[in-house]
């Protein structure tokens, strides 16, 4: 995999999300397509557990899937019991159908390397600069104990059509697992006659707008388009911030 290391997470991003409920920890494997083209992919989501005797047990899930351009997909979940002192590695690898690695993420529980900072859940994010503990992506700050501040999806609607669109959009946003520090604003304003204009913004920048229509199929289509526009804008912001940081 060494020859592909510089290409990992550039087109297809692998990410493991952490949800620590106290006694149990849930890990969610996600894939994000950073390109415009649909991709046929395969993933392996594995856990490696070391017992007191030093023996390692591996459990793995794998499958093929299709990921649409500029979209995020939840691949699998695994829940583990937070056992004090037991070392565990959670690894997500995403390959193309020919087996070429495209994305990877790794998390370690109770690392026994001797580093005091590695005695809790540690995310080995590929955006981290080796040996520094610093992240290139300022939009997604390094989480503290698995948590970070998320942006809000703000509703400012004036009609039932606007509220229906917000519900459809937020449902897609929530199910995608997308997390960002940027606020997304759904704003509805009067237009001509009984028609209103619905705008979708990331922070204060317009990414999509359309005239309302009571058809649910139409609103679902607009929710799909709006989500893709929002995702593309967030990816653009992330790449811009990464370029500035490197510069």
N, C-alpha and C positions, 0 to 999 in steps of 0.2 A: 504493500500500500504506500510505501515511501514515495514512489514516483508520481503518485497522484496527490500528495499531501497539500500542495499549493493550490489545487483545484477544488478541494473539499469545501462544501457550503457556499460556493460561488454561484452556481446555477440552481442547485437543489440543496436546500438547507434542512438539516436534521436538527431537531430540538427535543429535549426531554424536559417536561415541565414537572415541578415538584409541588405537591399539596400535602403539607405536614399537619395531620390532625391531632398529633400528640402521641398516641400509642401506635398508630399506623402511619405509613407514608405511601402516598399514591404517586406513581410515576406515569406520565402520559407521553407517548411517542407521537411527535408531529412531523409532518413533511411540508415544506413550503417551496413552491415553484417560483423562482425569481425571474423566470424568462416568460416570453409571450406564448411559447409553443407548448402544447400538451405533451406529456411525457409518460411513457410506459416504464414502470420502475418495479423494484422489489426491495423489501426491507428485511432486516433481522433485528429483533429486539430481544436482548439477552441479559440475564442476571447471573453473576458469578459469586457464589457464597463460600467463604472460607470458615471452617469450623475450628474448634479449639486445638485439634490435632494437626491443623495445617492442610487438611484435605479440601479441595475445591469442587463444588457442585455447580453445574451449568444447567440453566433452564432457558429455553429459547423459543420464540415465536417468529415465524416468517411467512411471507405471503407476497403475491404480486398485486400491483394496483396501478391505476391511471390517475395522474395528477394534472388537472387543467392548468393552463398558463396563468401566472400571477394569482395562485390560489393556495390555500392551506388545507391540509387534510389530517384528521386524527387517525392514527394507524392502530394503536393498541394501548392498553392500560395494564399496569401490574401494581398490586398492593402488597407491601411487605410489612412485617412486624418489626418495629424499631427495637431491636435487641441490643442492649448496651454492650459495646466492645466488639460485636461481630462485624467483620469486614465484608463489604459487599460492593461489587462493581455493577453498574447498570450501563449497558452499551447499546446504542442505536446506530446501525449502519444502513445507508440507503445506496443501492447499486442500480445501474441501468440493467436492461435485460441481458446484456452480455457479461455482467458481473463486474463492471468497472465501478469503483467506489466514487460516489458523487457527494455524499453528505455523511457526517458523523458527529455524534455527541456522546459524552461519557460523564457519569456521575460516580463518585466514590463515597461510601458510608464508612466512617471509622477507619480512615487511612492509617496504616501502621508504619508510615515512612519515618516517624520520629518528629515530624513538624507539628508543633502545637496547634497551628492554624488548620490542620487537616484532621481534627478530631471530631468534626461535625459533618453534616451533609455538605459536600463540596461539588460545585458544578464546574466541570472541565470544559468550559465553553470555548469553541474554536476561534471566537473573536478575541480571546484573551491573549495578550502579548506575553510570550513565554518568560517566566521568571519575574514578572513585574506585578502580577495580580491586577493589572489595569485592563479595561475593556475599550476597544476601538469604538464600539457603537455607544454613543452617549445617550441615544434615545432609550436604550434598554440598559439602565445602570445595573451593576452587579448586585444581585439580591442579597439581602441580609436575612439569614436563617430561612432562605427559600421564598421570601416575599419581597415585592417591590410595588411602588405606587403606580397604579394604572390610570390612563386617561379615561374620560367619561364620554358616553354617548348622550348628547344633550338634545332634548326635544323642544321645539318651539313651533307647534302646529296650531292651526286655527279651525280646522274642519275634521270631520270623521275620516276623509280620504287621507289627510295628512297623518292622523294618528294610526290608521291602518298601515300606511307605508312605513312609519317608524317601527311598528310592531314587527313587520316582515323583515325590515333591515336589521333590527336588533337581534331577532332570532337567528339570522344567518351569521351575524357578527359573533354572537355568543357561542353558537355551535362550532364555529371555525376554530375556537381556541386562541384567536388573535389577542395579543396583549401589547399595548403601546402606551407611552407616556403622553401622547398627543390626544387632545379632545376632538371628538367628531361631533359636528353640529348639524342637526336636521332642522331646517328653517322653512316655514311656509308663509307666503305673502299673497295678498289679493292680486289677481291679474285682470283679465277682461271678463265681464259678465259674472257667471258663477264659477268660473275657472280660477284656480290658484296656481302659483308657481312654487315648486318645492326645490330647495337648494340643499346640497350636501357639501359640507366644508370640513377640511382638516385644519384644526386651529381656525384661522380666519381666511384661509385660501379656498376658493371655490374649486371643486373637482368635478361636480356634475349637477345639472339642474334640468327640470322637465315640467310640463304642464300636467296638472292632476287629471285623473280619469277614474270614475268609480269602479271600473272593471278590476276585479281582484287579480286576474291573470296579468293585466297590464302593470299593476303595482308590484306583483312578484317579479316581473321582468325588470322593472326599474330598480327594485331592491338588489337584484343580481348584478346589474350593471353598476349601480352605485357602490356596492361592496368591492367590486373589482377595481373601480377607480380609486377608492380609498386605499386599498391594499397597495396599488401601484404607487400612490403618492407617499405612503409610509415607507415603502422600499426605497423610493428616490431620496427621501429625507435621510434615511439610514446610510445610503451610499455616499451622500454629500457630506455628512458628518464624519464618516470614516475617512474620506479623502482629506478633509480639513485636518483631522487628527494626525494622519500620516505626514501631511505637509508640515 
